[in-house]
């Protein structure tokens, strides 16, 4: 296949290309238009909201369900055996226990019933 011969009419006017470019600049062609500057109404900059993808994990992050960390063995730590506690046991028929700080009165009552088979009438707490 022979190479195609160039058209001599196209190469004849070397000034045509710069004249065309100057004309486009003067007329304000779309390629040279400036965008209007955005007016900011606040002095603080807030990052624009961007795309948030839905989580799609390859596997679950935990294999077994959690267990109750505050069972009755954890709630009642040990009975208090100071002189004042012994006096309460003898005089007021009251038991004194050191318990977990996260336990509430209902859980303490249930733990005493479960471990010692005693029906507690009332629970008093003191954080020390």
DSSP file (Angstrom, degrees, kcal/mol; ACC not computed):
  #  RESIDUE AA STRUCTURE BP1 BP2  ACC     N-H-->O    O-->H-N    N-H-->O    O-->H-N    TCO  KAPPA ALPHA  PHI   PSI    X-CA   Y-CA   Z-CA
    1    1 A X              0   0    0      0, 0.0     2,-0.2     0, 0.0     3,-0.0   0.000 360.0 360.0 360.0 127.9    0.0    0.0    0.0
    2    2 A X        -     0   0    0      1,-0.1     2,-0.1     3,-0.0     3,-0.1  -0.548 360.0-100.9 -84.2 147.1    1.5    3.3   -1.0
    3    3 A X        -     0   0    0     -2,-0.2     2,-0.2     1,-0.1    -1,-0.1  -0.399  41.6-108.6 -67.6 143.8    1.5    6.3    1.4
    4    4 A X        -     0   0    0      1,-0.1     2,-0.3    -2,-0.1    -1,-0.1  -0.468  32.2-116.6 -73.3 141.9   -1.2    8.8    0.7
    5    5 A X        -     0   0    0     -2,-0.2     2,-0.1     1,-0.1    -1,-0.1  -0.597  30.1-113.5 -81.1 138.1   -0.1   12.1   -0.8
    6    6 A X        -     0   0    0     -2,-0.3     2,-0.5     1,-0.1    -1,-0.1  -0.406  29.6-110.0 -71.3 145.1   -0.6   15.2    1.4
    7    7 A X    >>  -     0   0    0      1,-0.2     3,-0.8    -2,-0.1     4,-0.8  -0.653  20.4-151.2 -77.4 121.4   -3.1   17.8    0.1
    8    8 A X  H 3> S+     0   0    0     -2,-0.5     4,-0.5     1,-0.2    -1,-0.2   0.689  90.2  66.5 -68.8 -16.8   -1.1   20.9   -0.9
    9    9 A X  H 34 S+     0   0    0      1,-0.2     4,-0.4     2,-0.2     3,-0.3   0.834  96.8  53.7 -73.4 -32.1   -4.1   23.2   -0.1
   10   10 A X  H <4 S+     0   0    0     -3,-0.8     3,-0.4     1,-0.2    -1,-0.2   0.863 111.0  44.0 -71.5 -35.7   -3.9   22.5    3.7
   11   11 A X  H  < S+     0   0    0     -4,-0.8    -1,-0.2     1,-0.2    -2,-0.2   0.559  92.5  86.1 -85.0  -8.0   -0.2   23.4    4.1
   12   12 A X  S  < S+     0   0    0     -4,-0.5     2,-0.8    -3,-0.3    -1,-0.2   0.837  84.6  52.2 -66.6 -35.8   -0.4   26.5    2.0
   13   13 A X    >   +     0   0    0     -4,-0.4     3,-0.8    -3,-0.4     4,-0.3  -0.812  55.8 171.6-108.8  95.0   -1.6   29.0    4.7
   14   14 A X  T 3  S+     0   0    0     -2,-0.8     4,-0.4     1,-0.2     3,-0.3   0.702  78.1  58.5 -74.3 -18.0    0.8   28.8    7.8
   15   15 A X  T 3> S+     0   0    0      1,-0.2     4,-1.6     2,-0.1    -1,-0.2   0.527  83.2  84.5 -87.2  -5.3   -0.9   31.8    9.5
   16   16 A X  H <> S+     0   0    0     -3,-0.8     4,-2.0     1,-0.2    -1,-0.2   0.888  86.2  52.2 -66.5 -39.8   -4.3   30.2    9.6
   17   17 A X  H  > S+     0   0    0     -4,-0.3     4,-2.0    -3,-0.3    -1,-0.2   0.937 111.0  44.1 -68.1 -47.8   -3.8   28.3   12.8
   18   18 A X  H  > S+     0   0    0     -4,-0.4     4,-2.3     1,-0.2    -1,-0.2   0.867 113.7  52.1 -64.9 -33.5   -2.6   31.2   15.0
   19   19 A X  H  X S+     0   0    0     -4,-1.6     4,-2.1     2,-0.2    -1,-0.2   0.902 109.0  50.2 -66.0 -40.2   -5.4   33.5   13.6
   20   20 A X  H  X S+     0   0    0     -4,-2.0     4,-1.8     2,-0.2    -2,-0.2   0.899 111.3  48.3 -64.4 -41.1   -7.9   30.8   14.5
   21   21 A X  H  X S+     0   0    0     -4,-2.0     4,-1.9     2,-0.2    -2,-0.2   0.909 111.1  49.9 -66.7 -42.6   -6.6   30.5   18.0
   22   22 A X  H  X S+     0   0    0     -4,-2.3     4,-2.2     1,-0.2    -2,-0.2   0.885 109.8  51.8 -63.1 -39.0   -6.6   34.3   18.6
   23   23 A X  H  X S+     0   0    0     -4,-2.1     4,-2.1     1,-0.2    -1,-0.2   0.883 108.4  51.0 -64.7 -39.1  -10.1   34.6   17.3
   24   24 A X  H  X>S+     0   0    0     -4,-1.8     5,-1.8     2,-0.2     4,-0.8   0.881 110.5  48.9 -66.8 -38.1  -11.2   31.9   19.8
   25   25 A X  H  <5S+     0   0    0     -4,-1.9     3,-0.4     3,-0.2    -2,-0.2   0.916 112.5  47.7 -67.6 -43.2   -9.6   33.7   22.7
   26   26 A X  H  <5S+     0   0    0     -4,-2.2    -2,-0.2     1,-0.2    -1,-0.2   0.873 111.8  49.1 -66.4 -38.1  -11.2   37.0   21.8
   27   27 A X  H  <5S-     0   0    0     -4,-2.1    -1,-0.2    -5,-0.2    -2,-0.2   0.651 112.6-119.9 -78.5 -13.1  -14.6   35.5   21.4
   28   28 A X  T  <5 -     0   0    0     -4,-0.8    -3,-0.2    -3,-0.4    -2,-0.1   0.981  33.1-155.3  75.0  59.3  -14.4   33.7   24.7
   29   29 A X    > < -     0   0    0     -5,-1.8     3,-1.4     1,-0.1     4,-0.2  -0.179  27.2-105.6 -63.9 161.5  -14.8   30.1   23.6
   30   30 A X  G >  S+     0   0    0      1,-0.3     3,-0.8     2,-0.2    -1,-0.1   0.725 115.0  65.0 -65.2 -23.1  -16.1   27.6   26.1
   31   31 A X  G 3  S+     0   0    0      1,-0.2    -1,-0.3     3,-0.0    -2,-0.0   0.731 106.3  42.3 -73.5 -19.9  -12.7   26.0   26.7
   32   32 A X  G <  S+     0   0    0     -3,-1.4    -1,-0.2    -8,-0.1    -2,-0.2   0.297  83.4 125.4-109.4   9.2  -11.3   29.2   28.2
   33   33 A X    <   -     0   0    0     -3,-0.8     2,-0.3    -4,-0.2    -3,-0.0  -0.466  54.0-135.9 -72.6 138.0  -14.2   30.2   30.5
   34   34 A X        -     0   0    0     -2,-0.2     2,-0.2     1,-0.0    -2,-0.1  -0.697  19.9-119.1 -88.9 145.5  -13.5   30.8   34.1
   35   35 A X        -     0   0    0     -2,-0.3     2,-0.1     1,-0.1     3,-0.0  -0.566  34.1-101.3 -80.9 148.8  -15.9   29.4   36.7
   36   36 A X        -     0   0    0     -2,-0.2     2,-0.2     1,-0.1    -1,-0.1  -0.467  41.5-109.2 -68.4 140.0  -17.6   31.8   39.0
   37   37 A X        -     0   0    0     -2,-0.1     2,-0.2     1,-0.1    -1,-0.1  -0.514  33.0-114.8 -74.0 135.9  -16.0   31.9   42.5
   38   38 A X        -     0   0    0     -2,-0.2     2,-0.6     1,-0.1    -1,-0.1  -0.519  23.7-132.3 -73.8 133.6  -18.1   30.3   45.2
   39   39 A X        -     0   0    0     -2,-0.2     2,-0.5     2,-0.0    -1,-0.1  -0.775  17.7-150.3 -89.3 122.0  -19.3   32.8   47.9
   40   40 A X        -     0   0    0     -2,-0.6     3,-0.0     1,-0.1    -1,-0.0  -0.799  14.7-174.3 -95.3 130.9  -18.7   31.5   51.4
   41   41 A X        +     0   0    0     -2,-0.5     2,-0.3     2,-0.0    -1,-0.1   0.545  68.1  55.3 -99.8  -9.7  -21.2   32.6   54.0
   42   42 A X        -     0   0    0      2,-0.1    -1,-0.0     1,-0.1    -2,-0.0  -0.919  68.7-141.9-125.5 150.8  -19.4   31.1   57.0
   43   43 A X  S    S+     0   0    0     -2,-0.3     2,-0.3     2,-0.1    -1,-0.1   0.694  83.6  77.4 -83.1 -17.8  -15.9   31.5   58.3
   44   44 A X  S    S-     0   0    0      1,-0.0     2,-0.5     2,-0.0    -2,-0.1  -0.690  78.4-131.8 -93.7 146.3  -15.6   27.8   59.3
   45   45 A X        -     0   0    0     -2,-0.3     2,-0.5     2,-0.0    -2,-0.1  -0.842  16.5-163.0 -98.5 127.7  -15.0   25.1   56.7
   46   46 A X        -     0   0    0     -2,-0.5     2,-0.1     3,-0.0     3,-0.1  -0.949  24.4-121.3-110.6 125.1  -17.3   22.0   56.8
   47   47 A X        -     0   0    0     -2,-0.5     3,-0.1     1,-0.1     2,-0.0  -0.417  35.5-112.4 -63.1 132.1  -16.1   19.0   55.0
   48   48 A X        -     0   0    0     -2,-0.1     2,-0.2     1,-0.1    -1,-0.1  -0.319  33.1 -99.3 -68.5 150.5  -18.7   18.0   52.4
   49   49 A X        -     0   0    0     -3,-0.1     2,-0.2     1,-0.0    -1,-0.1  -0.507  48.1-170.2 -69.6 131.1  -20.6   14.7   52.8
   50   50 A X        -     0   0    0     -2,-0.2     2,-0.1     1,-0.1    -1,-0.0  -0.540  34.5 -56.7-116.8-177.2  -19.1   12.0   50.7
   51   51 A X        -     0   0    0     -2,-0.2     2,-0.6     1,-0.1    -1,-0.1  -0.381  45.1-162.6 -65.4 129.8  -20.0    8.5   49.7
   52   52 A X        -     0   0    0     -2,-0.1     2,-0.2    -3,-0.1    -1,-0.1  -0.959  10.1-151.6-115.9 115.0  -20.6    6.1   52.5
   53   53 A X        -     0   0    0     -2,-0.6     2,-0.2     1,-0.1     3,-0.0  -0.552  20.6-109.3 -86.3 151.0  -20.5    2.4   51.6
   54   54 A X        -     0   0    0     -2,-0.2     2,-0.2     1,-0.1    -1,-0.1  -0.541  40.2-103.9 -75.3 140.9  -22.5   -0.3   53.4
   55   55 A X        +     0   0    0     -2,-0.2     2,-0.2     1,-0.1    -1,-0.1  -0.447  39.3 177.6 -67.6 135.5  -20.3   -2.6   55.4
   56   56 A X        -     0   0    0     -2,-0.2    -1,-0.1    -3,-0.0    -2,-0.0  -0.655  13.3-164.9-138.7  78.7  -19.9   -6.0   53.7
   57   57 A X        -     0   0    0     -2,-0.2     3,-0.1     1,-0.1    -2,-0.0  -0.292  22.5-139.8 -72.2 151.6  -17.6   -8.1   55.9
   58   58 A X  S    S+     0   0    0      1,-0.2     2,-0.3     2,-0.0    -1,-0.1   0.808  86.8   0.5 -75.5 -30.8  -16.0  -11.3   54.6
   59   59 A X  S    S-     0   0    0      0, 0.0    -1,-0.2     0, 0.0     2,-0.1  -0.973  87.8 -87.8-151.9 161.1  -16.6  -13.1   58.0
   60   60 A X        -     0   0    0     -2,-0.3     3,-0.0     1,-0.1    -2,-0.0  -0.474  30.6-136.1 -73.3 146.0  -18.2  -12.3   61.3
   61   61 A X  S    S+     0   0    0     -2,-0.1     2,-0.4     1,-0.1    -1,-0.1   0.639  88.3  44.5 -81.6 -14.8  -15.9  -10.7   63.9
   62   62 A X        -     0   0    0      1,-0.1    -1,-0.1     0, 0.0     3,-0.1  -0.996  60.2-166.3-131.3 138.9  -17.0  -12.9   66.8
   63   63 A X  S    S+     0   0    0     -2,-0.4     2,-0.3     1,-0.1    -1,-0.1   0.770  73.3  36.3 -94.9 -27.9  -17.6  -16.6   66.6
   64   64 A X  S    S-     0   0    0      3,-0.0    -1,-0.1     0, 0.0     3,-0.1  -0.939  86.3-105.7-127.7 148.3  -19.5  -17.3   69.9
   65   65 A X        -     0   0    0     -2,-0.3    -2,-0.1     1,-0.1     0, 0.0  -0.350  46.9 -97.0 -68.1 153.7  -22.1  -15.2   71.7
   66   66 A X        -     0   0    0      1,-0.1     2,-0.3    -2,-0.0    -1,-0.1  -0.254  36.0-134.3 -68.7 157.6  -21.0  -13.5   74.9
   67   67 A X        -     0   0    0     -3,-0.1     2,-0.8     1,-0.0    -1,-0.1  -0.713  30.6 -87.9-111.4 164.4  -21.6  -15.0   78.3
   68   68 A X        -     0   0    0     -2,-0.3     3,-0.3     1,-0.2    -1,-0.0  -0.600  37.5-173.2 -73.8 109.1  -22.9  -13.4   81.5
   69   69 A X  S    S+     0   0    0     -2,-0.8     2,-0.5     1,-0.2    -1,-0.2   0.651  76.1  61.5 -78.7 -14.7  -19.8  -12.1   83.2
   70   70 A X  S    S+     0   0    0      4,-0.1    -1,-0.2    32,-0.0     2,-0.1  -0.550  70.6 151.7-113.7  65.5  -21.7  -11.2   86.3
   71   71 A X    >>  -     0   0    0     -2,-0.5     4,-2.0    -3,-0.3     3,-0.7  -0.266  64.9 -88.1 -84.7-179.4  -23.0  -14.5   87.6
   72   72 A X  H 3> S+     0   0    0      1,-0.3     4,-1.5     2,-0.2    43,-0.1   0.747 127.5  56.5 -67.9 -21.6  -23.7  -15.3   91.2
   73   73 A X  H 34 S+     0   0    0      1,-0.2    -1,-0.3     2,-0.2    -3,-0.0   0.829 111.6  43.4 -73.7 -31.4  -20.1  -16.4   91.8
   74   74 A X  H <4 S+     0   0    0     -3,-0.7    -2,-0.2     1,-0.1    -1,-0.2   0.796 110.1  56.1 -81.6 -29.4  -18.8  -13.1   90.6
   75   75 A X  H  < S+     0   0    0     -4,-2.0    25,-2.0     1,-0.2     2,-0.8   0.973 105.1  50.9 -69.0 -54.4  -21.4  -11.0   92.4
   76   76 A X  E  <  +A   99   0A   0     -4,-1.5    23,-0.2    23,-0.2    -1,-0.2  -0.761  65.0 173.5 -87.3 111.5  -20.6  -12.3   95.9
   77   77 A X  E     -     0   0A   0     21,-2.3     2,-0.3    -2,-0.8    -1,-0.2   0.967  58.4 -40.3 -82.0 -59.6  -16.9  -12.0   96.5
   78   78 A X  E     -A   98   0A   0     20,-1.3    20,-3.2     0, 0.0    -1,-0.3  -0.976  59.5 -95.3-163.5 156.0  -16.5  -13.0  100.1
   79   79 A X  E     -A   97   0A   0     -2,-0.3     2,-0.4    18,-0.2    18,-0.3  -0.548  41.1-117.7 -77.6 146.1  -18.2  -12.5  103.5
   80   80 A X        -     0   0    0     16,-2.4    16,-0.3    -2,-0.2    -1,-0.1  -0.704  27.8-174.7 -85.9 130.9  -16.8   -9.7  105.7
   81   81 A X        +     0   0    0     -2,-0.4    -1,-0.1     4,-0.1     2,-0.1  -0.135  33.1 130.4-121.6  37.1  -15.4  -10.9  109.0
   82   82 A X  S  > S-     0   0    0      1,-0.1     4,-2.3     4,-0.0     5,-0.2  -0.328  72.7-101.6 -80.5 172.8  -14.5   -7.8  110.8
   83   83 A X  H  > S+     0   0    0      1,-0.2     4,-2.2     2,-0.2     5,-0.1   0.913 123.1  49.2 -62.1 -43.5  -15.6   -7.2  114.5
   84   84 A X  H  > S+     0   0    0      1,-0.2     4,-1.9     2,-0.2    -1,-0.2   0.879 111.0  50.2 -66.2 -36.1  -18.4   -4.9  113.5
   85   85 A X  H  > S+     0   0    0      2,-0.2     4,-1.8     1,-0.2    -1,-0.2   0.899 110.3  50.0 -67.3 -39.8  -19.6   -7.4  110.9
   86   86 A X  H  X S+     0   0    0     -4,-2.3     4,-2.1     1,-0.2    -2,-0.2   0.873 108.7  53.0 -65.2 -36.4  -19.6  -10.2  113.5
   87   87 A X  H  X S+     0   0    0     -4,-2.2     4,-3.0     1,-0.2     5,-0.4   0.900 107.8  50.5 -65.5 -39.7  -21.5   -8.0  115.9
   88   88 A X  H  X S+     0   0    0     -4,-1.9     4,-1.3     1,-0.2     6,-1.3   0.872 108.9  52.5 -64.3 -36.8  -24.2   -7.5  113.2
   89   89 A X  H  X S+     0   0    0     -4,-1.8     4,-0.5     4,-0.2    -2,-0.2   0.922 116.9  38.0 -64.5 -43.7  -24.4  -11.2  112.6
   90   90 A X  H  < S+     0   0    0     -4,-2.1    -2,-0.2     2,-0.1    -1,-0.2   0.937 127.9  29.9 -74.2 -47.6  -25.0  -11.9  116.3
   91   91 A X  H  < S+     0   0    0     -4,-3.0    -3,-0.2    -5,-0.2    -2,-0.2   0.928 131.5  26.6 -83.4 -46.7  -27.2   -9.0  117.3
   92   92 A X  H  < S-     0   0    0     -4,-1.3    -3,-0.2    -5,-0.4    -1,-0.1   0.432  95.0-122.5-101.7  -0.3  -29.2   -8.1  114.1
   93   93 A X     <  +     0   0    0     -4,-0.5     2,-0.4    -5,-0.5    -4,-0.2   0.942  64.5 145.3  56.7  48.7  -29.2  -11.4  112.3
   94   94 A X        -     0   0    0     -6,-1.3     2,-0.4    -9,-0.2    -1,-0.2  -0.957  43.3-145.2-124.2 134.1  -27.6   -9.7  109.3
   95   95 A X        -     0   0    0     -2,-0.4     2,-0.5    -3,-0.1    -9,-0.1  -0.784  11.8-153.8 -96.4 143.7  -25.0  -11.1  106.9
   96   96 A X        +     0   0    0     -2,-0.4   -16,-2.4   -16,-0.3     2,-0.3  -0.974  17.2 175.7-121.4 124.0  -22.3   -8.8  105.5
   97   97 A X  E     -A   79   0A   0     -2,-0.5     2,-0.6   -18,-0.3   -18,-0.2  -0.922  31.9-130.6-124.6 150.0  -20.7   -9.5  102.1
   98   98 A X  E     -A   78   0A   0    -20,-3.2   -21,-2.3    -2,-0.3   -20,-1.3  -0.902  42.0-177.1 -91.6 125.0  -18.2   -7.8   99.9
   99   99 A X  E     -A   76   0A   0     -2,-0.6   -23,-0.2   -23,-0.2   -24,-0.1  -0.740  32.1 -80.0-123.6 168.5  -19.9   -7.7   96.4
  100  100 A X    >   -     0   0    0    -25,-2.0     3,-1.2    -2,-0.2    -1,-0.1  -0.399  35.7-128.9 -67.0 143.4  -19.0   -6.6   92.9
  101  101 A X  T 3  S+     0   0    0      1,-0.2    -1,-0.1    -2,-0.1   -26,-0.0   0.751 106.2  57.4 -66.8 -24.5  -19.4   -2.9   92.3
  102  102 A X  T 3  S+     0   0    0      2,-0.0    -1,-0.2   -27,-0.0     2,-0.2   0.575  85.1 101.7 -83.6  -9.6  -21.6   -3.5   89.1
  103  103 A X    <   -     0   0    0     -3,-1.2     2,-0.2   -28,-0.1    -4,-0.1  -0.538  59.2-151.6 -80.3 138.5  -24.2   -5.6   91.0
  104  104 A X     >  -     0   0    0     -2,-0.2     4,-2.2     1,-0.0     5,-0.2  -0.478  34.3 -93.5 -98.9 178.5  -27.5   -4.0   92.0
  105  105 A X  H  > S+     0   0    0      1,-0.2     4,-2.4     2,-0.2     5,-0.2   0.866 122.5  51.8 -63.7 -38.6  -29.7   -5.0   94.9
  106  106 A X  H  > S+     0   0    0      1,-0.2     4,-2.3     2,-0.2    -1,-0.2   0.917 111.1  47.6 -64.9 -41.8  -31.9   -7.4   93.0
  107  107 A X  H  > S+     0   0    0      2,-0.2     4,-2.4     1,-0.2    -2,-0.2   0.885 111.4  50.7 -67.4 -37.6  -28.9   -9.3   91.7
  108  108 A X  H  X S+     0   0    0     -4,-2.2     4,-2.3     2,-0.2     5,-0.2   0.926 110.6  49.8 -63.5 -43.9  -27.3   -9.5   95.2
  109  109 A X  H  X S+     0   0    0     -4,-2.4     4,-2.0     1,-0.2    11,-0.3   0.912 112.6  46.5 -61.8 -43.8  -30.5  -10.8   96.6
  110  110 A X  H  X S+     0   0    0     -4,-2.3     4,-2.4     1,-0.2    -1,-0.2   0.883 111.1  52.3 -66.2 -38.7  -30.8  -13.5   93.9
  111  111 A X  H  X S+     0   0    0     -4,-2.4     4,-2.4     2,-0.2     5,-0.3   0.900 109.4  48.5 -66.3 -40.5  -27.1  -14.5   94.3
  112  112 A X  H  X S+     0   0    0     -4,-2.3     4,-2.3     1,-0.2     6,-0.6   0.909 113.1  48.5 -64.6 -41.7  -27.5  -14.9   98.1
  113  113 A X  H  X S+     0   0    0     -4,-2.0     4,-1.3    -5,-0.2    -2,-0.2   0.906 114.3  45.7 -64.1 -41.5  -30.6  -17.0   97.6
  114  114 A X  H  < S+     0   0    0     -4,-2.4    -2,-0.2     2,-0.2    -1,-0.2   0.891 120.6  36.5 -70.5 -40.7  -28.9  -19.2   94.9
  115  115 A X  H  < S+     0   0    0     -4,-2.4    -2,-0.2    -5,-0.2    -3,-0.2   0.851 132.8  21.2 -85.0 -34.5  -25.7  -19.8   96.8
  116  116 A X  H  < S-     0   0    0     -4,-2.3    -3,-0.2    -5,-0.3    -2,-0.2   0.410  92.9-124.2-116.8   1.1  -26.8  -20.1  100.4
  117  117 A X     <  +     0   0    0     -4,-1.3     2,-0.4    -5,-0.3    -4,-0.2   0.902  64.4 139.1  53.1  45.7  -30.6  -21.0  100.1
  118  118 A X        -     0   0    0     -6,-0.6     2,-0.9     2,-0.0    -1,-0.2  -0.965  54.1-135.5-120.2 134.9  -31.5  -18.0  102.2
  119  119 A X        -     0   0    0     -2,-0.4     2,-0.3    -3,-0.1    -9,-0.1  -0.814  25.3-145.7 -89.1 109.2  -34.5  -15.7  101.6
  120  120 A X        -     0   0    0     -2,-0.9     3,-0.1   -11,-0.3    -7,-0.0  -0.597  10.6-162.0 -78.9 131.4  -33.1  -12.2  102.0
  121  121 A X  S    S-     0   0    0     -2,-0.3     2,-0.3     1,-0.3    -1,-0.2   0.902  72.4  -7.8 -77.3 -42.9  -35.6   -9.8  103.5
  122  122 A X        -     0   0    0      2,-0.0     2,-0.5   -13,-0.0    -1,-0.3  -0.992  60.2-138.7-155.3 152.6  -33.7   -6.6  102.5
  123  123 A X        -     0   0    0     -2,-0.3     2,-0.4    -3,-0.1   -18,-0.1  -0.968  13.1-168.6-119.6 125.3  -30.4   -5.6  101.0
  124  124 A X        -     0   0    0     -2,-0.5     2,-0.3   -19,-0.0    -2,-0.0  -0.928  11.6-161.1-108.2 136.7  -28.4   -2.6  102.2
  125  125 A X        -     0   0    0     -2,-0.4     2,-0.3     2,-0.0   -20,-0.0  -0.883  13.5-178.5-120.5 153.1  -25.4   -1.5  100.1
  126  126 A X        -     0   0    0     -2,-0.3     2,-0.7     0, 0.0    -2,-0.0  -0.949  19.9-143.1-147.0 123.7  -22.4    0.7  100.8
  127  127 A X              0   0    0     -2,-0.3    -2,-0.0     1,-0.2   -26,-0.0  -0.795 360.0 360.0 -89.8 119.7  -19.7    1.6   98.3
  128  128 A X              0   0    0     -2,-0.7    -1,-0.2     0, 0.0     0, 0.0   0.378 360.0 360.0-129.6 360.0  -16.4    1.6  100.0
